Amino acid sequence: MTTATIEQDLYPTRLTQAREPIERDQPTVWGDADSGPFTAEELRAHESRGFTVLEDFITAGEVERYSAELQRLSTDPSLAADPRVVRERATGAVRSIFAVPALSEALRDLTRDPRLLDRARQLLGGDVYLHQTRINYMPGFGGTGFYWHSDFETWHAEDGMPIPRAVSCSIALTDNYPFNGGLMVMPGSHRTFISCVGETPEDNHRSSLQAQEVGVPTEEDITRLAERYGIDQFTGPAGSALWFDANIMHGSGNNITPFPRSNIFLVFNSVDNALAEPYAASAPRPEHIAHREDVTRCAEPGAHSRHASATACRTCPGRLGSAFVFAMMGKKLASVSQRGTMCWCRCSSTPAPATRP
Ligand SMILES: O=C(O)CCC(=O)C(=O)O
């Protein structure tokens, strides 16, 4: 993909002094109910909360297969000094592994699965490519959390992503409990961009992937957001998935339990939101963290994949997946006005037929 020129920075960040939060103009959901498996109701909820939880997103057999891959990768001696492997500062245990499709055929298959692609295309309103893939291991006892942040803030500042037209899918490969470092999100916070103070240090990723210090909001900002939006948590059995907007405020605590909380994260970006030069860093982050070279549109196996810099962006063909909203489950640490309400839907979905050429 060629690097696009920055025309206007709609989301200034890494500033010398604080500024007011920016209310976002762009939608969260770009497609409609006719263009993928999410129903109109689910899309409305996703637009307003900025996230959606789908239980039983993958089968128990798949959980077993991918978990075996996680175990294999974390103990592979040939990856011991590989830059894609990020380690816990205190223990040296594997914290994250980036660019996993290149390391595992099974995980590569997952990235081309219609259950993911159809939803990513629907949410982003057209063709998508993988901006980033990673496994977060969050090991038992030594797993350290991820401080509050918006992914988009970093992707904008350090990777040159113009607008928050990207979505992450986090698939749980172990049970995610409230007590083993489950991911917390502030529902609705994706509408508000918090500019951060502080210049991006050279090669920031070398330390930020272990513990983020630059590109995090102030405690005052986090407090204001939490009071306005409340805090929910993604918990659920292995196989559940959390779809969340690029700009949602999220974070997790340390895992002092014996139970690891391991999730795969697949980040889809719209091909119409191709990376430019970083907005607030001296050089782009490496390819394994932010994919920009030779970006191909995601396609199901066997489908013809297209280069993202091709002139015309095809939108995905109209298609209806089946999705049924079941009983609410989960627990919400609600905003003051909503305290006590349940917020999670559980959907069972049938993969839509692969109709792409
Ligand atoms: O896995 C988590 O707890 C947080 C993940 C996250 O925010 C990240 O990797 O940027």
The ligand as a MOL file (V3000), in Angstrom:
LIG
                    3D

  0  0  0     0  0            999 V3000
M  V30 BEGIN CTAB
M  V30 COUNTS 10 9 0 0 0
M  V30 BEGIN ATOM
M  V30 1 O -5.7270 -7.7700 26.8000 0
M  V30 2 C -6.0030 -6.7700 27.4570 0
M  V30 3 O -6.3140 -6.8140 28.6180 0
M  V30 4 C -5.9620 -5.3970 26.8450 0
M  V30 5 C -5.5790 -5.4330 25.4540 0
M  V30 6 C -5.2240 -4.1180 24.9480 0
M  V30 7 O -5.8130 -3.1320 25.3030 0
M  V30 8 C -4.1330 -3.9960 24.0300 0
M  V30 9 O -3.4610 -5.0050 23.7240 0
M  V30 10 O -3.9360 -2.8460 23.5600 0
M  V30 END ATOM
M  V30 BEGIN BOND
M  V30 1 2 1 2
M  V30 2 1 2 3
M  V30 3 1 2 4
M  V30 4 1 4 5
M  V30 5 1 5 6
M  V30 6 2 6 7
M  V30 7 1 6 8
M  V30 8 2 8 9
M  V30 9 1 8 10
M  V30 END BOND
M  V30 END CTAB
M  END
